[in-house]
Amino acid sequence: MIDPTRYPRLSRINLPADLRQFDESELTAIADELRAYLIESVGKSGGHFGAGLGVIELTVALHYLYNTPDDRLVWDVGHQTYPHKILTGRGDRIHTVKQADGVAPFPKREESEYDTFGVGHSSTSISAALGMAIANAQAGNERRVVAVIGDGAMTAGMAFEALNHAGGMEDPEPNLLVVLNDNQMSISENVGGLTKMLGRISSSRTLNALREGGKKLLGDKRKPPARFMRRWEEHWKGMFVPSTLFEEMGFHYTGPIDGHNVPALVSALKTLQTLKGPQLLHIITTKGKGYELAEGDQIGYHAVGPFDPEKGLISKAGAKKPTYTDIFGDWLCDMAAADPKLLAITPAMREGSGLVRFSKEYPQRYFDVAIAEQHAVTLAAGMACEGAKPVVAIYSTFLQRGYDQLVHDVAIQKLDVLFAIDRGGVVGPDGATHAGNLDLSYLRCVPHMVVMAPADEDECRKMLSTGFQFQGPAAVRYPRGTGPGAAIEASLATLPIGKAEVRAHGSRVALLAFGATVPAAQQVGAELGLTVVNMRFVKPLDRALILELAKTHEGFVTLEDNVVMGGAGSGVAELLNAENIQLPILHLGLPDDFQHHASREQLLAEAGIDAIGIRAAVLDRWPSLQETEAVRSLAG
């Protein structure tokens, strides 16, 4: 329960309807309490932090003026929605965010009617909001629709596709408000021409007044005089405001205004509520606003673990195990030193994908393309056409957005591109939108691809070198976090393409494990006396080894942290079927569902691909192995 002695106003707000009972003069004080409560709550739970602090005032103003949930409020990405969740009935539970059965870290339709559109990937808000506006107009419903999008998310092509559609519609124009939250940040600093353009825009109250006066004087905008004045206005504005991009696309542009000034926000939004057609309100905010440490380190405070708000984030002393992301970052710098053809590409994930060191040591060979996964992949294809060796560092779930380009622009042309795919398999607390549970399925069906999944840290480094040296499209898919702790060789050694590794020679059943499932498979194999194979390559499979094992074993178990349907195990079954080999196969992997948010360990256990689950599933399929285990125990 929110403490009424510390938060006298916020504690009285369970839903936006309660917020609307306050006088407008109290909104700034409510925003101050909301900011303090957010700092306290995330300090306890961890979670996305800086983005939410930046939209406190906007969140209060929108829920105060719009009749949510009947009016639709669509958030982009969702990093910034903790304040929204607090005001919409989840304030008492916000400290459970990202935990199993707790509040979801992103908007989720199943969680609340105020979460009008589920999200986790960027740049979807304008398209979704436009779709809502069109559907409501078709149904004769006059509810308002608002999309809130950051300047980082605005760099993606999808946002401009939606702007282009909305601004070009006539008879009738959609009643849609897009709020552009401009803080010059995504997770890292924003890059690109749009960022520079937004930085040059200044407000023009005079122009807005002339525009509205002209509309009243000239009437129907479809008549020649009104169309002429509209074009004249846009060119006149260009003399005073450096960019007319949004006006040229058909949006009535207002701003920029101070996004932390509640009276100014309320005034602007009230005016925009009286206008018809597509509107764009440009607000200037500060990521991390109101918490000095977050304002000073906007990257570090984007997402945090639990911390003491009085002290801020504290670095943990002592050596730590390298993550797979660390291993990639170090390998990238080492390979760049050895091969000048290497170029690195990231779609706005410098920190998350481990490119900070590379960006400093090789700035001329580092390309952050902003949130533009499709462009990132085709950019790599173009580089490869001219003899460069591009490495695309990308999250598994984000590569889904560039899948057509991977197929059409890279694979069909057999271009020499390496995909370093982070966050493969079970990711955990960020939920379904960030889970890399489909990649082995969607990669292995692409002709000409080599697909690898490392069992440990050293193997990850070797696979990256293998993929880099391979002439054609290749992917190394590795999980979030740390591995089992294998010693890492400093060399740039490679592995033979399509060759697996037998980790343990046993009898009766062979465990064919891919990637992160190998350690659990080894544990179960040792307990039950089974053969354990680190498959290494999802494509091409080690055909010779599989056929050899099929002659000497009575069954196979395939293990992968990917959906079973169409995954690595399916490849094994397809191979046996093609060879007309009838052999019992147990496929273990992720379910045919989208897993909720919880820890990685909890989700692996739920899917039955931790050691306990694997052992139970194997004994259920081959009960007689229990007797063999008992004999082994007595002999031991």
Disulfide bonds with the S-S distance in Angstrom:
none
